């Protein structure tokens, strides 16, 4: 920053961006649970009260980052992965792998998602909540389009269900696949226990693949039961 006090809209936007960029950098060094408003304030060299002029709470900062991370993830999927070829099963498996591996490459996104409902949405105003949900809605729509690119047989409703199921599994799987030092030692002590350790990518991939297969099978059953429709 080349200014002490933000006096213009442009300077205020720069400072807001600086706070967000700093928080994003900090999340590459520490989990969401450890990023406090005090730590963020010290890193951006502002008093906590000044940070709160730009964001109403720590959670508001993190929700904004979650929206940005999600938007960037979806843009990457849409821009870098054309429609798959092959049988329905092969395309479904390819889609599941793309979703799982792309999320695994974005640990900040996964950490923010895992904290979304229980933490990030608990200390924000209605206005901040509306902004967040509007951004999330747009990202979900884009994800549905990505799913339909690979599995048009699902239709919009089936694609939306697959997206929702995959994201919910990712939220849970991320927490469960980040064991503490004590649990790592427990796994290392016994091969039988080590087999219980969850792998994030594998769990999300299998869940997405099975969900896609189940949705397609149900659609086939419904079509067979109602041939006239």
C-alpha positions as a Markdown table, in Angstrom:
| # | Residue | x | y | z |
|---|---|---|---|---|
| 1 | Unk | 0.0 | 0.0 | 0.0 |
| 2 | Unk | 1.3 | 3.4 | -1.0 |
| 3 | Unk | -1.2 | 5.3 | 1.2 |
| 4 | Unk | -1.8 | 5.5 | 4.9 |
| 5 | Unk | -5.5 | 6.1 | 4.9 |
| 6 | Unk | -7.9 | 5.1 | 2.2 |
| 7 | Unk | -9.7 | 8.2 | 1.1 |
| 8 | Unk | -11.2 | 7.3 | -2.3 |
| 9 | Unk | -13.3 | 4.4 | -3.5 |
| 10 | Unk | -10.4 | 3.1 | -5.5 |
| 11 | Unk | -8.2 | 3.1 | -2.4 |
| 12 | Unk | -10.9 | 1.5 | -0.3 |
| 13 | Unk | -11.2 | -1.2 | -2.9 |
| 14 | Unk | -7.5 | -1.7 | -3.0 |
| 15 | Unk | -7.4 | -2.1 | 0.8 |
| 16 | Unk | -10.3 | -4.5 | 0.8 |
| 17 | Unk | -8.5 | -6.6 | -1.9 |
| 18 | Unk | -5.3 | -6.4 | 0.1 |
| 19 | Unk | -7.1 | -7.8 | 3.2 |
| 20 | Unk | -8.6 | -10.7 | 1.1 |
| 21 | Unk | -5.3 | -11.5 | -0.6 |
| 22 | Unk | -3.5 | -11.5 | 2.8 |
| 23 | Unk | -6.1 | -13.8 | 4.3 |
| 24 | Unk | -5.8 | -16.1 | 1.2 |
| 25 | Unk | -2.0 | -16.3 | 1.7 |
| 26 | Unk | -2.4 | -17.0 | 5.4 |
| 27 | Unk | -4.7 | -20.0 | 4.6 |
| 28 | Unk | -1.9 | -21.6 | 2.7 |
| 29 | Unk | 0.1 | -21.6 | 6.0 |
| 30 | Unk | -2.6 | -22.4 | 8.5 |
| 31 | Unk | -6.1 | -24.0 | 8.6 |
| 32 | Unk | -9.2 | -21.9 | 8.8 |
| 33 | Unk | -9.6 | -22.5 | 12.5 |
| 34 | Unk | -6.3 | -20.8 | 13.2 |
| 35 | Unk | -6.9 | -17.7 | 11.2 |
| 36 | Unk | -8.1 | -15.1 | 13.7 |
| 37 | Unk | -9.0 | -11.5 | 13.1 |
| 38 | Unk | -6.1 | -10.5 | 15.3 |
| 39 | Unk | -3.6 | -12.4 | 13.2 |
| 40 | Unk | -5.1 | -11.0 | 10.0 |
| 41 | Unk | -4.9 | -7.5 | 11.4 |
| 42 | Unk | -1.3 | -7.8 | 12.3 |
| 43 | Unk | -0.4 | -9.3 | 8.9 |
| 44 | Unk | -2.0 | -6.4 | 7.0 |
| 45 | Unk | -0.6 | -3.9 | 9.4 |
| 46 | Unk | -3.9 | -2.4 | 10.4 |
| 47 | Unk | -5.8 | -2.1 | 13.7 |
| 48 | Unk | -8.5 | -4.7 | 14.1 |
| 49 | Unk | -11.1 | -1.8 | 14.1 |
| 50 | Unk | -9.8 | -0.7 | 10.7 |
| 51 | Unk | -10.2 | -4.2 | 9.3 |
| 52 | Unk | -13.7 | -4.2 | 10.5 |
| 53 | Unk | -14.4 | -1.1 | 8.5 |
| 54 | Unk | -14.1 | -3.3 | 5.4 |
| 55 | Unk | -15.5 | -6.6 | 6.6 |
| 56 | Unk | -18.0 | -7.0 | 9.4 |
| 57 | Unk | -16.3 | -10.0 | 10.9 |
| 58 | Unk | -13.6 | -12.7 | 10.4 |
| 59 | Unk | -16.3 | -14.9 | 9.0 |
| 60 | Unk | -17.3 | -12.3 | 6.4 |
| 61 | Unk | -13.7 | -12.3 | 5.2 |
| 62 | Unk | -13.6 | -16.0 | 4.9 |
| 63 | Unk | -17.0 | -16.3 | 3.2 |
| 64 | Unk | -15.8 | -13.8 | 0.6 |
| 65 | Unk | -12.7 | -16.0 | 0.1 |
| 66 | Unk | -14.9 | -19.1 | -0.2 |
| 67 | Unk | -16.9 | -17.5 | -3.0 |
| 68 | Unk | -13.8 | -16.5 | -4.8 |
| 69 | Unk | -12.2 | -19.9 | -4.4 |
| 70 | Unk | -15.3 | -21.7 | -5.6 |
| 71 | Unk | -15.7 | -19.4 | -8.6 |
| 72 | Unk | -12.1 | -20.0 | -9.6 |
| 73 | Unk | -12.5 | -23.7 | -9.2 |
| 74 | Unk | -15.6 | -23.9 | -11.4 |
| 75 | Unk | -13.9 | -21.6 | -14.0 |
| 76 | Unk | -11.0 | -24.0 | -14.2 |
| 77 | Unk | -13.3 | -27.0 | -14.7 |
| 78 | Unk | -15.2 | -25.3 | -17.4 |
| 79 | Unk | -12.2 | -23.9 | -19.2 |
| 80 | Unk | -9.8 | -26.9 | -19.1 |
| 81 | Unk | -12.0 | -29.9 | -19.5 |
| 82 | Unk | -14.1 | -30.6 | -22.6 |
| 83 | Unk | -16.9 | -33.2 | -22.7 |
| 84 | Unk | -15.8 | -36.8 | -22.1 |
| 85 | Unk | -16.2 | -39.5 | -24.6 |
| 86 | Unk | -17.2 | -43.2 | -24.1 |
| 87 | Unk | -20.0 | -45.1 | -22.5 |
| 88 | Unk | -22.2 | -43.6 | -19.9 |
| 89 | Unk | -20.2 | -45.4 | -17.2 |
| 90 | Unk | -16.9 | -44.3 | -18.5 |
| 91 | Unk | -18.0 | -40.7 | -18.7 |
| 92 | Unk | -19.5 | -40.8 | -15.2 |
| 93 | Unk | -16.3 | -42.2 | -13.8 |
| 94 | Unk | -14.3 | -39.5 | -15.7 |
| 95 | Unk | -16.5 | -36.8 | -14.3 |
| 96 | Unk | -16.2 | -38.2 | -10.8 |
| 97 | Unk | -12.4 | -38.2 | -11.1 |
| 98 | Unk | -12.3 | -34.6 | -12.4 |
| 99 | Unk | -14.4 | -33.4 | -9.5 |
| 100 | Unk | -12.4 | -35.2 | -6.9 |
| 101 | Unk | -8.9 | -34.5 | -8.1 |
| 102 | Unk | -9.6 | -30.9 | -8.9 |
| 103 | Unk | -10.9 | -30.3 | -5.4 |
| 104 | Unk | -7.9 | -32.1 | -3.8 |
| 105 | Unk | -5.6 | -29.7 | -5.6 |
| 106 | Unk | -7.4 | -26.8 | -3.8 |
| 107 | Unk | -6.9 | -27.4 | -0.1 |
| 108 | Unk | -7.9 | -23.8 | 0.8 |
| 109 | Unk | -11.3 | -24.3 | -1.0 |
| 110 | Unk | -11.8 | -27.6 | 0.8 |
| 111 | Unk | -10.9 | -26.2 | 4.2 |
| 112 | Unk | -13.3 | -23.3 | 3.7 |
| 113 | Unk | -16.1 | -25.6 | 2.5 |
| 114 | Unk | -15.7 | -27.8 | 5.5 |
| 115 | Unk | -16.2 | -24.8 | 7.8 |
| 116 | Unk | -19.0 | -23.2 | 5.9 |
| 117 | Unk | -22.1 | -24.2 | 7.7 |
| 118 | Unk | -20.8 | -24.7 | 11.2 |
| 119 | Unk | -18.5 | -21.7 | 11.4 |
| 120 | Unk | -18.5 | -19.2 | 8.5 |
| 121 | Unk | -22.2 | -18.6 | 8.3 |
| 122 | Unk | -22.7 | -18.1 | 12.0 |
| 123 | Unk | -21.4 | -14.6 | 12.5 |
| 124 | Unk | -22.5 | -12.6 | 9.5 |
| 125 | Unk | -25.3 | -10.2 | 8.8 |
| 126 | Unk | -28.3 | -11.0 | 6.6 |
| 127 | Unk | -26.9 | -8.8 | 3.9 |
| 128 | Unk | -23.6 | -10.7 | 3.9 |
| 129 | Unk | -25.5 | -14.0 | 3.9 |
| 130 | Unk | -27.5 | -12.9 | 0.8 |
| 131 | Unk | -24.3 | -11.9 | -1.1 |
| 132 | Unk | -22.7 | -15.2 | -0.2 |
| 133 | Unk | -25.7 | -17.3 | -1.2 |
| 134 | Unk | -26.2 | -15.4 | -4.4 |
| 135 | Unk | -22.6 | -16.1 | -5.3 |
| 136 | Unk | -22.9 | -19.8 | -4.3 |
| 137 | Unk | -26.1 | -20.1 | -6.4 |
| 138 | Unk | -24.3 | -18.9 | -9.5 |
| 139 | Unk | -21.4 | -21.3 | -8.9 |
| 140 | Unk | -23.8 | -24.2 | -8.4 |
| 141 | Unk | -25.5 | -23.4 | -11.7 |
| 142 | Unk | -22.1 | -23.4 | -13.5 |
| 143 | Unk | -21.2 | -26.7 | -11.8 |
| 144 | Unk | -24.5 | -28.2 | -13.1 |
| 145 | Unk | -23.6 | -27.1 | -16.6 |
| 146 | Unk | -20.2 | -28.8 | -16.2 |
| 147 | Unk | -21.8 | -32.0 | -15.1 |
| 148 | Unk | -24.3 | -31.9 | -18.0 |
| 149 | Unk | -21.4 | -31.4 | -20.4 |
| 150 | Unk | -20.2 | -34.9 | -19.4 |
| 151 | Unk | -23.4 | -36.6 | -18.5 |
| 152 | Unk | -26.3 | -34.9 | -20.3 |
| 153 | Unk | -28.4 | -38.0 | -19.6 |
| 154 | Unk | -28.8 | -36.8 | -16.0 |
| 155 | Unk | -30.8 | -33.8 | -16.9 |
| 156 | Unk | -30.7 | -30.6 | -14.9 |
| 157 | Unk | -32.3 | -32.1 | -11.8 |
| 158 | Unk | -30.1 | -35.1 | -11.7 |
| 159 | Unk | -27.0 | -33.0 | -12.3 |
| 160 | Unk | -28.0 | -30.6 | -9.5 |
| 161 | Unk | -28.4 | -33.6 | -7.1 |
| 162 | Unk | -25.0 | -35.0 | -8.1 |
| 163 | Unk | -23.4 | -31.6 | -7.4 |
| 164 | Unk | -25.0 | -31.2 | -4.1 |
| 165 | Unk | -24.1 | -34.8 | -3.0 |
| 166 | Unk | -20.5 | -34.3 | -4.1 |
| 167 | Unk | -20.0 | -31.0 | -2.3 |
| 168 | Unk | -21.6 | -32.4 | 0.9 |
| 169 | Unk | -19.3 | -35.4 | 0.8 |
| 170 | Unk | -16.3 | -33.2 | 0.2 |
| 171 | Unk | -17.2 | -31.0 | 3.2 |
| 172 | Unk | -17.3 | -34.1 | 5.5 |
| 173 | Unk | -14.4 | -36.0 | 3.9 |
| 174 | Unk | -12.0 | -33.1 | 4.2 |
| 175 | Unk | -12.5 | -32.9 | 8.0 |
| 176 | Unk | -12.2 | -36.7 | 8.4 |
| 177 | Unk | -9.2 | -37.0 | 6.2 |
| 178 | Unk | -7.1 | -34.5 | 8.1 |
| 179 | Unk | -6.1 | -36.6 | 11.2 |
| 180 | Unk | -4.3 | -35.1 | 14.2 |
| 181 | Unk | -0.7 | -36.1 | 15.1 |
| 182 | Unk | -2.1 | -38.5 | 17.7 |
| 183 | Unk | -4.3 | -40.2 | 15.1 |
| 184 | Unk | -1.5 | -40.5 | 12.6 |
| 185 | Unk | 0.5 | -42.3 | 15.3 |
| 186 | Unk | -2.4 | -44.6 | 15.9 |
| 187 | Unk | -2.7 | -45.5 | 12.3 |
| 188 | Unk | 1.0 | -46.1 | 12.1 |
| 189 | Unk | 0.9 | -48.4 | 15.0 |
| 190 | Unk | -1.3 | -51.1 | 13.4 |
| 191 | Unk | -1.9 | -52.0 | 9.7 |
| 192 | Unk | -5.5 | -52.8 | 10.6 |
| 193 | Unk | -6.0 | -49.3 | 11.9 |
| 194 | Unk | -4.1 | -47.8 | 9.0 |
| 195 | Unk | -6.8 | -49.3 | 6.7 |
| 196 | Unk | -9.4 | -47.1 | 8.4 |
| 197 | Unk | -7.7 | -43.8 | 7.4 |
| 198 | Unk | -9.8 | -42.0 | 4.9 |
| 199 | Unk | -8.4 | -40.7 | 1.6 |
| 200 | Unk | -10.2 | -37.5 | 0.5 |
| 201 | Unk | -9.7 | -37.9 | -3.2 |
| 202 | Unk | -10.8 | -41.5 | -3.3 |
| 203 | Unk | -13.8 | -41.0 | -1.1 |
| 204 | Unk | -15.1 | -38.0 | -3.1 |
| 205 | Unk | -14.4 | -39.9 | -6.4 |
| 206 | Unk | -16.3 | -43.0 | -5.3 |
| 207 | Unk | -19.2 | -41.0 | -3.9 |
| 208 | Unk | -19.6 | -39.0 | -7.1 |
| 209 | Unk | -19.3 | -42.1 | -9.3 |
| 210 | Unk | -21.8 | -44.1 | -7.3 |
| 211 | Unk | -24.2 | -41.2 | -7.1 |
| 212 | Unk | -24.1 | -40.7 | -10.8 |
| 213 | Unk | -24.7 | -44.4 | -11.5 |
| 214 | Unk | -27.5 | -44.5 | -9.0 |
| 215 | Unk | -29.3 | -41.5 | -10.5 |
| 216 | Unk | -29.0 | -42.8 | -14.0 |
| 217 | Unk | -30.3 | -46.3 | -12.9 |
| 218 | Unk | -33.2 | -44.6 | -11.2 |
| 219 | Unk | -34.1 | -42.6 | -14.3 |
| 220 | Unk | -34.0 | -45.9 | -16.3 |
| 221 | Unk | -36.3 | -47.6 | -13.9 |
| 222 | Unk | -38.7 | -44.7 | -13.9 |
| 223 | Unk | -38.7 | -44.6 | -17.7 |
| 224 | Unk | -39.5 | -48.3 | -17.8 |
| 225 | Unk | -42.3 | -48.0 | -15.3 |
| 226 | Unk | -43.8 | -45.1 | -17.3 |
| 227 | Unk | -43.2 | -45.9 | -21.0 |
| 228 | Unk | -46.1 | -43.6 | -22.1 |
| 229 | Unk | -44.5 | -40.6 | -20.6 |
